[in-house]
Amino acid sequence: VHSMPPEVELGIMEKAIGLTSCFVSLFLPAGWILSHLEDYKRPE
Amino acid sequence: SHYEEGPGKNLPFSVENKWTLLVKMCLFFGSAFSVPFLIVRHQLLKQ
């Protein structure tokens, strides 16, 4: 088994889009729910 | 029997297109990470 350098190097824009998408898809749903926690609690 | 060899050939998903792969990974990991938060939301709304 041996590895080789990438056939096509990623550009700065592609890296930015990829990393941003990963972070957004991870933290946006969680952040949305955490920021609305009070709305989900029913008044006693 | 003989299987195709090489990078990406022994995976149950395609890595041919990087943008398709990005969408798939975002959905796979994003949905899994959001499950516990959705459970908390569900439990709070149930009360």
PDB file of all chains, atoms N, CA, C and O in Angstrom:
ATOM      1  N   VAL A   1       0.856  -1.193   0.000  1.00  0.00           N
ATOM      2  CA  VAL A   1       0.000   0.000   0.000  1.00  0.00           C
ATOM      3  C   VAL A   1       0.885   1.233   0.000  1.00  0.00           C
ATOM      4  O   VAL A   1       1.781   1.368   0.833  1.00  0.00           O
ATOM      5  N   HIS A   2       0.630   2.121  -0.930  1.00  0.00           N
ATOM      6  CA  HIS A   2       1.381   3.376  -0.948  1.00  0.00           C
ATOM      7  C   HIS A   2       0.465   4.498  -1.396  1.00  0.00           C
ATOM      8  O   HIS A   2      -0.462   4.292  -2.180  1.00  0.00           O
ATOM      9  N   SER A   3       0.739   5.685  -0.887  1.00  0.00           N
ATOM     10  CA  SER A   3      -0.102   6.833  -1.242  1.00  0.00           C
ATOM     11  C   SER A   3       0.647   7.738  -2.199  1.00  0.00           C
ATOM     12  O   SER A   3       1.868   7.674  -2.335  1.00  0.00           O
ATOM     13  N   MET A   4      -0.137   8.591  -2.860  1.00  0.00           N
ATOM     14  CA  MET A   4       0.456   9.517  -3.826  1.00  0.00           C
ATOM     15  C   MET A   4      -0.079  10.917  -3.553  1.00  0.00           C
ATOM     16  O   MET A   4      -1.105  11.069  -2.891  1.00  0.00           O
ATOM     17  N   PRO A   5       0.594  11.921  -4.047  1.00  0.00           N
ATOM     18  CA  PRO A   5       0.053  13.268  -3.899  1.00  0.00           C
ATOM     19  C   PRO A   5      -1.277  13.390  -4.639  1.00  0.00           C
ATOM     20  O   PRO A   5      -1.527  12.640  -5.582  1.00  0.00           O
ATOM     21  N   PRO A   6      -2.147  14.338  -4.218  1.00  0.00           N
ATOM     22  CA  PRO A   6      -3.463  14.456  -4.836  1.00  0.00           C
ATOM     23  C   PRO A   6      -3.369  14.746  -6.329  1.00  0.00           C
ATOM     24  O   PRO A   6      -2.476  15.457  -6.790  1.00  0.00           O
ATOM     25  N   GLU A   7      -4.331  14.165  -7.083  1.00  0.00           N
ATOM     26  CA  GLU A   7      -4.345  14.415  -8.528  1.00  0.00           C
ATOM     27  C   GLU A   7      -4.662  15.879  -8.811  1.00  0.00           C
ATOM     28  O   GLU A   7      -4.073  16.501  -9.694  1.00  0.00           O
ATOM     29  N   VAL A   8      -5.621  16.420  -8.025  1.00  0.00           N
ATOM     30  CA  VAL A   8      -5.980  17.831  -8.170  1.00  0.00           C
ATOM     31  C   VAL A   8      -5.916  18.479  -6.798  1.00  0.00           C
ATOM     32  O   VAL A   8      -6.617  18.051  -5.881  1.00  0.00           O
ATOM     33  N   GLU A   9      -5.095  19.495  -6.643  1.00  0.00           N
ATOM     34  CA  GLU A   9      -4.987  20.195  -5.355  1.00  0.00           C
ATOM     35  C   GLU A   9      -6.231  21.065  -5.148  1.00  0.00           C
ATOM     36  O   GLU A   9      -6.725  21.692  -6.085  1.00  0.00           O
ATOM     37  N   LEU A  10      -6.737  21.093  -3.884  1.00  0.00           N
ATOM     38  CA  LEU A  10      -7.912  21.907  -3.592  1.00  0.00           C
ATOM     39  C   LEU A  10      -7.526  23.376  -3.525  1.00  0.00           C
ATOM     40  O   LEU A  10      -6.480  23.726  -2.980  1.00  0.00           O
ATOM     41  N   GLY A  11      -8.370  24.230  -4.079  1.00  0.00           N
ATOM     42  CA  GLY A  11      -8.143  25.659  -4.000  1.00  0.00           C
ATOM     43  C   GLY A  11      -8.583  26.207  -2.667  1.00  0.00           C
ATOM     44  O   GLY A  11      -9.266  25.523  -1.905  1.00  0.00           O
ATOM     45  N   ILE A  12      -8.195  27.445  -2.376  1.00  0.00           N
ATOM     46  CA  ILE A  12      -8.546  28.059  -1.082  1.00  0.00           C
ATOM     47  C   ILE A  12     -10.051  28.200  -0.940  1.00  0.00           C
ATOM     48  O   ILE A  12     -10.596  28.057   0.155  1.00  0.00           O
ATOM     49  N   MET A  13     -10.729  28.485  -2.064  1.00  0.00           N
ATOM     50  CA  MET A  13     -12.192  28.655  -2.029  1.00  0.00           C
ATOM     51  C   MET A  13     -12.876  27.326  -1.709  1.00  0.00           C
ATOM     52  O   MET A  13     -13.821  27.275  -0.921  1.00  0.00           O
ATOM     53  N   GLU A  14     -12.383  26.247  -2.335  1.00  0.00           N
ATOM     54  CA  GLU A  14     -12.993  24.938  -2.082  1.00  0.00           C
ATOM     55  C   GLU A  14     -12.791  24.513  -0.637  1.00  0.00           C
ATOM     56  O   GLU A  14     -13.700  23.957  -0.021  1.00  0.00           O
ATOM     57  N   LYS A  15     -11.612  24.769  -0.094  1.00  0.00           N
ATOM     58  CA  LYS A  15     -11.359  24.447   1.318  1.00  0.00           C
ATOM     59  C   LYS A  15     -12.306  25.233   2.210  1.00  0.00           C
ATOM     60  O   LYS A  15     -12.889  24.691   3.150  1.00  0.00           O
ATOM     61  N   ALA A  16     -12.453  26.522   1.904  1.00  0.00           N
ATOM     62  CA  ALA A  16     -13.320  27.371   2.733  1.00  0.00           C
ATOM     63  C   ALA A  16     -14.761  26.867   2.686  1.00  0.00           C
ATOM     64  O   ALA A  16     -15.419  26.754   3.720  1.00  0.00           O
ATOM     65  N   ILE A  17     -15.245  26.566   1.483  1.00  0.00           N
ATOM     66  CA  ILE A  17     -16.624  26.084   1.356  1.00  0.00           C
ATOM     67  C   ILE A  17     -16.795  24.762   2.096  1.00  0.00           C
ATOM     68  O   ILE A  17     -17.786  24.570   2.800  1.00  0.00           O
ATOM     69  N   GLY A  18     -15.849  23.864   1.944  1.00  0.00           N
ATOM     70  CA  GLY A  18     -15.947  22.552   2.580  1.00  0.00           C
ATOM     71  C   GLY A  18     -15.945  22.651   4.095  1.00  0.00           C
ATOM     72  O   GLY A  18     -16.804  22.068   4.757  1.00  0.00           O
ATOM     73  N   LEU A  19     -14.988  23.385   4.650  1.00  0.00           N
ATOM     74  CA  LEU A  19     -14.903  23.497   6.107  1.00  0.00           C
ATOM     75  C   LEU A  19     -16.123  24.215   6.668  1.00  0.00           C
ATOM     76  O   LEU A  19     -16.675  23.799   7.687  1.00  0.00           O
ATOM     77  N   THR A  20     -16.551  25.300   6.003  1.00  0.00           N
ATOM     78  CA  THR A  20     -17.716  26.038   6.479  1.00  0.00           C
ATOM     79  C   THR A  20     -18.960  25.154   6.476  1.00  0.00           C
ATOM     80  O   THR A  20     -19.733  25.162   7.433  1.00  0.00           O
ATOM     81  N   SER A  21     -19.153  24.387   5.391  1.00  0.00           N
ATOM     82  CA  SER A  21     -20.314  23.497   5.323  1.00  0.00           C
ATOM     83  C   SER A  21     -20.289  22.495   6.464  1.00  0.00           C
ATOM     84  O   SER A  21     -21.323  22.241   7.081  1.00  0.00           O
ATOM     85  N   CYS A  22     -19.123  21.919   6.757  1.00  0.00           N
ATOM     86  CA  CYS A  22     -19.016  20.946   7.839  1.00  0.00           C
ATOM     87  C   CYS A  22     -19.407  21.574   9.179  1.00  0.00           C
ATOM     88  O   CYS A  22     -20.186  21.000   9.939  1.00  0.00           O
ATOM     89  N   PHE A  23     -18.856  22.758   9.458  1.00  0.00           N
ATOM     90  CA  PHE A  23     -19.142  23.397  10.738  1.00  0.00           C
ATOM     91  C   PHE A  23     -20.602  23.814  10.828  1.00  0.00           C
ATOM     92  O   PHE A  23     -21.236  23.635  11.868  1.00  0.00           O
ATOM     93  N   VAL A  24     -21.139  24.367   9.749  1.00  0.00           N
ATOM     94  CA  VAL A  24     -22.534  24.805   9.768  1.00  0.00           C
ATOM     95  C   VAL A  24     -23.471  23.623   9.967  1.00  0.00           C
ATOM     96  O   VAL A  24     -24.400  23.694  10.772  1.00  0.00           O
ATOM     97  N   SER A  25     -23.230  22.532   9.234  1.00  0.00           N
ATOM     98  CA  SER A  25     -24.129  21.382   9.338  1.00  0.00           C
ATOM     99  C   SER A  25     -24.042  20.746  10.716  1.00  0.00           C
ATOM    100  O   SER A  25     -25.012  20.144  11.177  1.00  0.00           O
ATOM    101  N   LEU A  26     -22.888  20.868  11.389  1.00  0.00           N
ATOM    102  CA  LEU A  26     -22.774  20.305  12.735  1.00  0.00           C
ATOM    103  C   LEU A  26     -23.433  21.207  13.772  1.00  0.00           C
ATOM    104  O   LEU A  26     -24.212  20.743  14.605  1.00  0.00           O
ATOM    105  N   PHE A  27     -23.116  22.498  13.715  1.00  0.00           N
ATOM    106  CA  PHE A  27     -23.457  23.371  14.847  1.00  0.00           C
ATOM    107  C   PHE A  27     -24.721  24.189  14.652  1.00  0.00           C
ATOM    108  O   PHE A  27     -25.248  24.723  15.628  1.00  0.00           O
ATOM    109  N   LEU A  28     -25.232  24.312  13.422  1.00  0.00           N
ATOM    110  CA  LEU A  28     -26.440  25.124  13.227  1.00  0.00           C
ATOM    111  C   LEU A  28     -27.675  24.496  13.872  1.00  0.00           C
ATOM    112  O   LEU A  28     -28.374  25.188  14.611  1.00  0.00           O
ATOM    113  N   PRO A  29     -27.978  23.212  13.628  1.00  0.00           N
ATOM    114  CA  PRO A  29     -29.163  22.631  14.272  1.00  0.00           C
ATOM    115  C   PRO A  29     -29.041  22.631  15.792  1.00  0.00           C
ATOM    116  O   PRO A  29     -29.999  22.956  16.494  1.00  0.00           O
ATOM    117  N   ALA A  30     -27.853  22.263  16.308  1.00  0.00           N
ATOM    118  CA  ALA A  30     -27.651  22.239  17.758  1.00  0.00           C
ATOM    119  C   ALA A  30     -27.788  23.644  18.335  1.00  0.00           C
ATOM    120  O   ALA A  30     -28.442  23.833  19.361  1.00  0.00           O
ATOM    121  N   GLY A  31     -27.178  24.626  17.684  1.00  0.00           N
ATOM    122  CA  GLY A  31     -27.245  25.996  18.172  1.00  0.00           C
ATOM    123  C   GLY A  31     -28.657  26.537  18.149  1.00  0.00           C
ATOM    124  O   GLY A  31     -29.071  27.261  19.054  1.00  0.00           O
ATOM    125  N   TRP A  32     -29.392  26.183  17.113  1.00  0.00           N
ATOM    126  CA  TRP A  32     -30.790  26.626  17.006  1.00  0.00           C
ATOM    127  C   TRP A  32     -31.601  26.109  18.197  1.00  0.00           C
ATOM    128  O   TRP A  32     -32.343  26.861  18.828  1.00  0.00           O
ATOM    129  N   ILE A  33     -31.449  24.824  18.491  1.00  0.00           N
ATOM    130  CA  ILE A  33     -32.216  24.241  19.588  1.00  0.00           C
ATOM    131  C   ILE A  33     -31.766  24.815  20.923  1.00  0.00           C
ATOM    132  O   ILE A  33     -32.608  25.152  21.755  1.00  0.00           O
ATOM    133  N   LEU A  34     -30.445  24.936  21.151  1.00  0.00           N
ATOM    134  CA  LEU A  34     -29.948  25.462  22.427  1.00  0.00           C
ATOM    135  C   LEU A  34     -30.388  26.897  22.637  1.00  0.00           C
ATOM    136  O   LEU A  34     -30.666  27.292  23.769  1.00  0.00           O
ATOM    137  N   SER A  35     -30.459  27.693  21.568  1.00  0.00           N
ATOM    138  CA  SER A  35     -30.829  29.090  21.731  1.00  0.00           C
ATOM    139  C   SER A  35     -32.332  29.251  21.938  1.00  0.00           C
ATOM    140  O   SER A  35     -32.789  30.319  22.348  1.00  0.00           O
ATOM    141  N   HIS A  36     -33.108  28.198  21.658  1.00  0.00           N
ATOM    142  CA  HIS A  36     -34.557  28.280  21.852  1.00  0.00           C
ATOM    143  C   HIS A  36     -35.038  27.388  22.994  1.00  0.00           C
ATOM    144  O   HIS A  36     -36.220  27.054  23.071  1.00  0.00           O
ATOM    145  N   LEU A  37     -34.107  27.000  23.889  1.00  0.00           N
ATOM    146  CA  LEU A  37     -34.474  26.081  24.962  1.00  0.00           C
ATOM    147  C   LEU A  37     -35.614  26.642  25.811  1.00  0.00           C
ATOM    148  O   LEU A  37     -36.526  25.912  26.201  1.00  0.00           O
ATOM    149  N   GLU A  38     -35.553  27.950  26.095  1.00  0.00           N
ATOM    150  CA  GLU A  38     -36.572  28.542  26.963  1.00  0.00           C
ATOM    151  C   GLU A  38     -37.961  28.465  26.332  1.00  0.00           C
ATOM    152  O   GLU A  38     -38.967  28.330  27.029  1.00  0.00           O
ATOM    153  N   ASP A  39     -37.999  28.554  24.998  1.00  0.00           N
ATOM    154  CA  ASP A  39     -39.296  28.502  24.313  1.00  0.00           C
ATOM    155  C   ASP A  39     -39.957  27.136  24.442  1.00  0.00           C
ATOM    156  O   ASP A  39     -41.179  27.017  24.361  1.00  0.00           O
ATOM    157  N   TYR A  40     -39.131  26.100  24.644  1.00  0.00           N
ATOM    158  CA  TYR A  40     -39.678  24.747  24.697  1.00  0.00           C
ATOM    159  C   TYR A  40     -40.224  24.410  26.083  1.00  0.00           C
ATOM    160  O   TYR A  40     -40.986  23.457  26.247  1.00  0.00           O
ATOM    161  N   LYS A  41     -39.815  25.221  27.099  1.00  0.00           N
ATOM    162  CA  LYS A  41     -40.276  24.923  28.453  1.00  0.00           C
ATOM    163  C   LYS A  41     -41.671  25.494  28.659  1.00  0.00           C
ATOM    164  O   LYS A  41     -41.928  26.657  28.348  1.00  0.00           O
ATOM    165  N   ARG A  42     -42.564  24.674  29.181  1.00  0.00           N
ATOM    166  CA  ARG A  42     -43.923  25.116  29.445  1.00  0.00           C
ATOM    167  C   ARG A  42     -43.954  25.830  30.800  1.00  0.00           C
ATOM    168  O   ARG A  42     -43.297  25.389  31.742  1.00  0.00           O
ATOM    169  N   PRO A  43     -44.709  26.926  30.907  1.00  0.00           N
ATOM    170  CA  PRO A  43     -44.868  27.557  32.228  1.00  0.00           C
ATOM    171  C   PRO A  43     -45.677  26.647  33.130  1.00  0.00           C
ATOM    172  O   PRO A  43     -46.663  26.041  32.710  1.00  0.00           O
ATOM    173  N   GLU A  44     -45.228  26.562  34.413  1.00  0.00           N
ATOM    174  CA  GLU A  44     -45.874  25.635  35.353  1.00  0.00           C
ATOM    175  C   GLU A  44     -47.291  26.090  35.639  1.00  0.00           C
ATOM    176  O   GLU A  44     -48.004  25.444  36.407  1.00  0.00           O
TER     177      GLU A  44
ATOM    178  N   SER B   1     -12.973 -14.564  -6.751  1.00  0.00           N
ATOM    179  CA  SER B   1     -13.551 -13.390  -7.422  1.00  0.00           C
ATOM    180  C   SER B   1     -12.615 -12.206  -7.278  1.00  0.00           C
ATOM    181  O   SER B   1     -11.764 -12.172  -6.389  1.00  0.00           O
ATOM    182  N   HIS B   2     -12.783 -11.239  -8.162  1.00  0.00           N
ATOM    183  CA  HIS B   2     -11.895 -10.092  -8.155  1.00  0.00           C
ATOM    184  C   HIS B   2     -12.693  -8.799  -7.960  1.00  0.00           C
ATOM    185  O   HIS B   2     -13.735  -8.592  -8.582  1.00  0.00           O
ATOM    186  N   TYR B   3     -12.180  -7.945  -7.086  1.00  0.00           N
ATOM    187  CA  TYR B   3     -12.816  -6.660  -6.847  1.00  0.00           C
ATOM    188  C   TYR B   3     -11.929  -5.545  -7.385  1.00  0.00           C
ATOM    189  O   TYR B   3     -10.711  -5.689  -7.493  1.00  0.00           O
ATOM    190  N   GLU B   4     -12.577  -4.425  -7.721  1.00  0.00           N
ATOM    191  CA  GLU B   4     -11.809  -3.265  -8.176  1.00  0.00           C
ATOM    192  C   GLU B   4     -10.909  -2.768  -7.056  1.00  0.00           C
ATOM    193  O   GLU B   4     -11.291  -2.784  -5.886  1.00  0.00           O
ATOM    194  N   GLU B   5      -9.734  -2.334  -7.415  1.00  0.00           N
ATOM    195  CA  GLU B   5      -8.800  -1.827  -6.418  1.00  0.00           C
ATOM    196  C   GLU B   5      -8.556  -0.341  -6.629  1.00  0.00           C
ATOM    197  O   GLU B   5      -8.854   0.210  -7.688  1.00  0.00           O
ATOM    198  N   GLY B   6      -8.007   0.297  -5.598  1.00  0.00           N
ATOM    199  CA  GLY B   6      -7.658   1.709  -5.706  1.00  0.00           C
ATOM    200  C   GLY B   6      -8.455   2.574  -4.769  1.00  0.00           C
ATOM    201  O   GLY B   6      -9.408   2.105  -4.146  1.00  0.00           O
ATOM    202  N   PRO B   7      -8.070   3.860  -4.655  1.00  0.00           N
ATOM    203  CA  PRO B   7      -8.720   4.775  -3.732  1.00  0.00           C
ATOM    204  C   PRO B   7     -10.213   4.918  -4.016  1.00  0.00           C
ATOM    205  O   PRO B   7     -10.621   5.182  -5.147  1.00  0.00           O
ATOM    206  N   GLY B   8     -11.024   4.736  -2.965  1.00  0.00           N
ATOM    207  CA  GLY B   8     -12.458   4.919  -3.094  1.00  0.00           C
ATOM    208  C   GLY B   8     -13.191   3.726  -3.660  1.00  0.00           C
ATOM    209  O   GLY B   8     -14.417   3.756  -3.764  1.00  0.00           O
ATOM    210  N   LYS B   9     -12.483   2.682  -4.027  1.00  0.00           N
ATOM    211  CA  LYS B   9     -13.140   1.541  -4.674  1.00  0.00           C
ATOM    212  C   LYS B   9     -13.643   0.520  -3.659  1.00  0.00           C
ATOM    213  O   LYS B   9     -14.416  -0.372  -4.009  1.00  0.00           O
ATOM    214  N   ASN B  10     -13.206   0.645  -2.388  1.00  0.00           N
ATOM    215  CA  ASN B  10     -13.641  -0.318  -1.374  1.00  0.00           C
ATOM    216  C   ASN B  10     -14.587   0.332  -0.371  1.00  0.00           C
ATOM    217  O   ASN B  10     -14.680  -0.110   0.774  1.00  0.00           O
ATOM    218  N   LEU B  11     -15.295   1.386  -0.801  1.00  0.00           N
ATOM    219  CA  LEU B  11     -16.201   2.103   0.085  1.00  0.00           C
ATOM    220  C   LEU B  11     -17.640   1.905  -0.361  1.00  0.00           C
ATOM    221  O   LEU B  11     -17.898   1.730  -1.552  1.00  0.00           O
ATOM    222  N   PRO B  12     -18.607   1.930   0.601  1.00  0.00           N
ATOM    223  CA  PRO B  12     -20.013   1.770   0.235  1.00  0.00           C
ATOM    224  C   PRO B  12     -20.652   3.053  -0.286  1.00  0.00           C
ATOM    225  O   PRO B  12     -21.875   3.117  -0.417  1.00  0.00           O
ATOM    226  N   PHE B  13     -19.860   4.067  -0.584  1.00  0.00           N
ATOM    227  CA  PHE B  13     -20.394   5.310  -1.166  1.00  0.00           C
ATOM    228  C   PHE B  13     -19.371   5.815  -2.174  1.00  0.00           C
ATOM    229  O   PHE B  13     -18.213   5.397  -2.167  1.00  0.00           O
ATOM    230  N   SER B  14     -19.818   6.727  -3.045  1.00  0.00           N
ATOM    231  CA  SER B  14     -18.950   7.231  -4.102  1.00  0.00           C
ATOM    232  C   SER B  14     -18.172   8.452  -3.630  1.00  0.00           C
ATOM    233  O   SER B  14     -18.738   9.343  -2.996  1.00  0.00           O
ATOM    234  N   VAL B  15     -16.892   8.495  -3.931  1.00  0.00           N
ATOM    235  CA  VAL B  15     -16.087   9.683  -3.634  1.00  0.00           C
ATOM    236  C   VAL B  15     -15.636  10.334  -4.949  1.00  0.00           C
ATOM    237  O   VAL B  15     -14.674  11.101  -4.996  1.00  0.00           O
ATOM    238  N   GLU B  16     -16.372   9.994  -6.010  1.00  0.00           N
ATOM    239  CA  GLU B  16     -16.008  10.481  -7.336  1.00  0.00           C
ATOM    240  C   GLU B  16     -16.150  12.003  -7.428  1.00  0.00           C
ATOM    241  O   GLU B  16     -15.269  12.703  -7.927  1.00  0.00           O
ATOM    242  N   ASN B  17     -17.299  12.493  -6.923  1.00  0.00           N
ATOM    243  CA  ASN B  17     -17.571  13.932  -6.987  1.00  0.00           C
ATOM    244  C   ASN B  17     -17.434  14.537  -5.602  1.00  0.00           C
ATOM    245  O   ASN B  17     -18.134  14.112  -4.683  1.00  0.00           O
ATOM    246  N   LYS B  18     -16.552  15.521  -5.420  1.00  0.00           N
ATOM    247  CA  LYS B  18     -16.268  16.047  -4.081  1.00  0.00           C
ATOM    248  C   LYS B  18     -17.450  16.801  -3.498  1.00  0.00           C
ATOM    249  O   LYS B  18     -17.627  16.816  -2.280  1.00  0.00           O
ATOM    250  N   TRP B  19     -18.273  17.435  -4.351  1.00  0.00           N
ATOM    251  CA  TRP B  19     -19.412  18.203  -3.830  1.00  0.00           C
ATOM    252  C   TRP B  19     -20.539  17.287  -3.398  1.00  0.00           C
ATOM    253  O   TRP B  19     -21.213  17.533  -2.398  1.00  0.00           O
ATOM    254  N   THR B  20     -20.736  16.217  -4.174  1.00  0.00           N
ATOM    255  CA  THR B  20     -21.710  15.213  -3.732  1.00  0.00           C
ATOM    256  C   THR B  20     -21.270  14.606  -2.415  1.00  0.00           C
ATOM    257  O   THR B  20     -22.083  14.394  -1.515  1.00  0.00           O
ATOM    258  N   LEU B  21     -19.980  14.329  -2.305  1.00  0.00           N
ATOM    259  CA  LEU B  21     -19.458  13.743  -1.070  1.00  0.00           C
ATOM    260  C   LEU B  21     -19.628  14.710   0.099  1.00  0.00           C
ATOM    261  O   LEU B  21     -19.953  14.290   1.210  1.00  0.00           O
ATOM    262  N   LEU B  22     -19.411  15.997  -0.144  1.00  0.00           N
ATOM    263  CA  LEU B  22     -19.571  16.993   0.926  1.00  0.00           C
ATOM    264  C   LEU B  22     -21.008  17.013   1.436  1.00  0.00           C
ATOM    265  O   LEU B  22     -21.247  17.043   2.643  1.00  0.00           O
ATOM    266  N   VAL B  23     -21.965  16.997   0.502  1.00  0.00           N
ATOM    267  CA  VAL B  23     -23.374  17.004   0.902  1.00  0.00           C
ATOM    268  C   VAL B  23     -23.700  15.746   1.702  1.00  0.00           C
ATOM    269  O   VAL B  23     -24.360  15.818   2.738  1.00  0.00           O
ATOM    270  N   LYS B  24     -23.239  14.604   1.221  1.00  0.00           N
ATOM    271  CA  LYS B  24     -23.517  13.344   1.918  1.00  0.00           C
ATOM    272  C   LYS B  24     -22.922  13.364   3.323  1.00  0.00           C
ATOM    273  O   LYS B  24     -23.587  12.966   4.280  1.00  0.00           O
ATOM    274  N   MET B  25     -21.680  13.821   3.459  1.00  0.00           N
ATOM    275  CA  MET B  25     -21.034  13.839   4.767  1.00  0.00           C
ATOM    276  C   MET B  25     -21.726  14.805   5.705  1.00  0.00           C
ATOM    277  O   MET B  25     -21.892  14.513   6.889  1.00  0.00           O
ATOM    278  N   CYS B  26     -22.140  15.981   5.173  1.00  0.00           N
ATOM    279  CA  CYS B  26     -22.843  16.956   6.014  1.00  0.00           C
ATOM    280  C   CYS B  26     -24.142  16.350   6.534  1.00  0.00           C
ATOM    281  O   CYS B  26     -24.468  16.505   7.711  1.00  0.00           O
ATOM    282  N   LEU B  27     -24.890  15.661   5.667  1.00  0.00           N
ATOM    283  CA  LEU B  27     -26.145  15.059   6.094  1.00  0.00           C
ATOM    284  C   LEU B  27     -25.896  13.934   7.099  1.00  0.00           C
ATOM    285  O   LEU B  27     -26.598  13.834   8.105  1.00  0.00           O
ATOM    286  N   PHE B  28     -24.910  13.097   6.834  1.00  0.00           N
ATOM    287  CA  PHE B  28     -24.629  11.942   7.691  1.00  0.00           C
ATOM    288  C   PHE B  28     -24.199  12.393   9.085  1.00  0.00           C
ATOM    289  O   PHE B  28     -24.797  11.996  10.085  1.00  0.00           O
ATOM    290  N   PHE B  29     -23.156  13.228   9.143  1.00  0.00           N
ATOM    291  CA  PHE B  29     -22.632  13.645  10.447  1.00  0.00           C
ATOM    292  C   PHE B  29     -23.533  14.689  11.100  1.00  0.00           C
ATOM    293  O   PHE B  29     -23.711  14.689  12.318  1.00  0.00           O
ATOM    294  N   GLY B  30     -24.102  15.582  10.284  1.00  0.00           N
ATOM    295  CA  GLY B  30     -24.969  16.618  10.837  1.00  0.00           C
ATOM    296  C   GLY B  30     -26.214  16.036  11.474  1.00  0.00           C
ATOM    297  O   GLY B  30     -26.608  16.453  12.563  1.00  0.00           O
ATOM    298  N   SER B  31     -26.842  15.071  10.801  1.00  0.00           N
ATOM    299  CA  SER B  31     -28.057  14.487  11.362  1.00  0.00           C
ATOM    300  C   SER B  31     -27.732  13.717  12.637  1.00  0.00           C
ATOM    301  O   SER B  31     -28.486  13.784  13.607  1.00  0.00           O
ATOM    302  N   ALA B  32     -26.618  12.985  12.646  1.00  0.00           N
ATOM    303  CA  ALA B  32     -26.260  12.214  13.831  1.00  0.00           C
ATOM    304  C   ALA B  32     -25.969  13.132  15.015  1.00  0.00           C
ATOM    305  O   ALA B  32     -26.359  12.834  16.144  1.00  0.00           O
ATOM    306  N   PHE B  33     -25.275  14.260  14.756  1.00  0.00           N
ATOM    307  CA  PHE B  33     -24.919  15.166  15.852  1.00  0.00           C
ATOM    308  C   PHE B  33     -26.148  15.861  16.420  1.00  0.00           C
ATOM    309  O   PHE B  33     -26.166  16.222  17.597  1.00  0.00           O
ATOM    310  N   SER B  34     -27.190  16.056  15.584  1.00  0.00           N
ATOM    311  CA  SER B  34     -28.350  16.818  16.044  1.00  0.00           C
ATOM    312  C   SER B  34     -29.343  15.945  16.809  1.00  0.00           C
ATOM    313  O   SER B  34     -30.254  16.469  17.450  1.00  0.00           O
ATOM    314  N   VAL B  35     -29.181  14.620  16.752  1.00  0.00           N
ATOM    315  CA  VAL B  35     -30.160  13.733  17.387  1.00  0.00           C
ATOM    316  C   VAL B  35     -30.334  14.010  18.885  1.00  0.00           C
ATOM    317  O   VAL B  35     -31.474  14.174  19.321  1.00  0.00           O
ATOM    318  N   PRO B  36     -29.257  14.073  19.708  1.00  0.00           N
ATOM    319  CA  PRO B  36     -29.463  14.324  21.137  1.00  0.00           C
ATOM    320  C   PRO B  36     -30.141  15.656  21.427  1.00  0.00           C
ATOM    321  O   PRO B  36     -30.914  15.772  22.378  1.00  0.00           O
ATOM    322  N   PHE B  37     -29.847  16.671  20.595  1.00  0.00           N
ATOM    323  CA  PHE B  37     -30.491  17.966  20.797  1.00  0.00           C
ATOM    324  C   PHE B  37     -31.978  17.872  20.471  1.00  0.00           C
ATOM    325  O   PHE B  37     -32.809  18.447  21.174  1.00  0.00           O
ATOM    326  N   LEU B  38     -32.313  17.141  19.398  1.00  0.00           N
ATOM    327  CA  LEU B  38     -33.714  16.964  19.047  1.00  0.00           C
ATOM    328  C   LEU B  38     -34.458  16.188  20.123  1.00  0.00           C
ATOM    329  O   LEU B  38     -35.639  16.430  20.371  1.00  0.00           O
ATOM    330  N   ILE B  39     -33.752  15.243  20.767  1.00  0.00           N
ATOM    331  CA  ILE B  39     -34.388  14.472  21.846  1.00  0.00           C
ATOM    332  C   ILE B  39     -34.716  15.393  23.021  1.00  0.00           C
ATOM    333  O   ILE B  39     -35.808  15.323  23.585  1.00  0.00           O
ATOM    334  N   VAL B  40     -33.755  16.268  23.391  1.00  0.00           N
ATOM    335  CA  VAL B  40     -33.993  17.211  24.489  1.00  0.00           C
ATOM    336  C   VAL B  40     -35.190  18.102  24.162  1.00  0.00           C
ATOM    337  O   VAL B  40     -36.047  18.339  25.012  1.00  0.00           O
ATOM    338  N   ARG B  41     -35.241  18.597  22.912  1.00  0.00           N
ATOM    339  CA  ARG B  41     -36.349  19.451  22.496  1.00  0.00           C
ATOM    340  C   ARG B  41     -37.676  18.697  22.610  1.00  0.00           C
ATOM    341  O   ARG B  41     -38.675  19.227  23.097  1.00  0.00           O
ATOM    342  N   HIS B  42     -37.656  17.460  22.150  1.00  0.00           N
ATOM    343  CA  HIS B  42     -38.866  16.640  22.195  1.00  0.00           C
ATOM    344  C   HIS B  42     -39.338  16.440  23.638  1.00  0.00           C
ATOM    345  O   HIS B  42     -40.527  16.555  23.934  1.00  0.00           O
ATOM    346  N   GLN B  43     -38.380  16.135  24.539  1.00  0.00           N
ATOM    347  CA  GLN B  43     -38.735  15.891  25.932  1.00  0.00           C
ATOM    348  C   GLN B  43     -39.283  17.149  26.595  1.00  0.00           C
ATOM    349  O   GLN B  43     -40.234  17.079  27.374  1.00  0.00           O
ATOM    350  N   LEU B  44     -38.679  18.315  26.283  1.00  0.00           N
ATOM    351  CA  LEU B  44     -39.138  19.565  26.891  1.00  0.00           C
ATOM    352  C   LEU B  44     -40.545  19.919  26.397  1.00  0.00           C
ATOM    353  O   LEU B  44     -41.380  20.387  27.171  1.00  0.00           O
ATOM    354  N   LEU B  45     -40.799  19.694  25.117  1.00  0.00           N
ATOM    355  CA  LEU B  45     -42.109  20.038  24.559  1.00  0.00           C
ATOM    356  C   LEU B  45     -43.193  19.094  25.063  1.00  0.00           C
ATOM    357  O   LEU B  45     -44.376  19.436  25.050  1.00  0.00           O
ATOM    358  N   LYS B  46     -42.790  17.910  25.505  1.00  0.00           N
ATOM    359  CA  LYS B  46     -43.759  16.895  25.918  1.00  0.00           C
ATOM    360  C   LYS B  46     -44.415  17.244  27.239  1.00  0.00           C
ATOM    361  O   LYS B  46     -45.555  16.861  27.503  1.00  0.00           O
ATOM    362  N   GLN B  47     -43.660  17.998  28.090  1.00  0.00           N
ATOM    363  CA  GLN B  47     -44.182  18.285  29.429  1.00  0.00           C
ATOM    364  C   GLN B  47     -45.456  19.131  29.387  1.00  0.00           C
ATOM    365  O   GLN B  47     -46.017  19.457  30.433  1.00  0.00           O
TER     366      GLN B  47
END
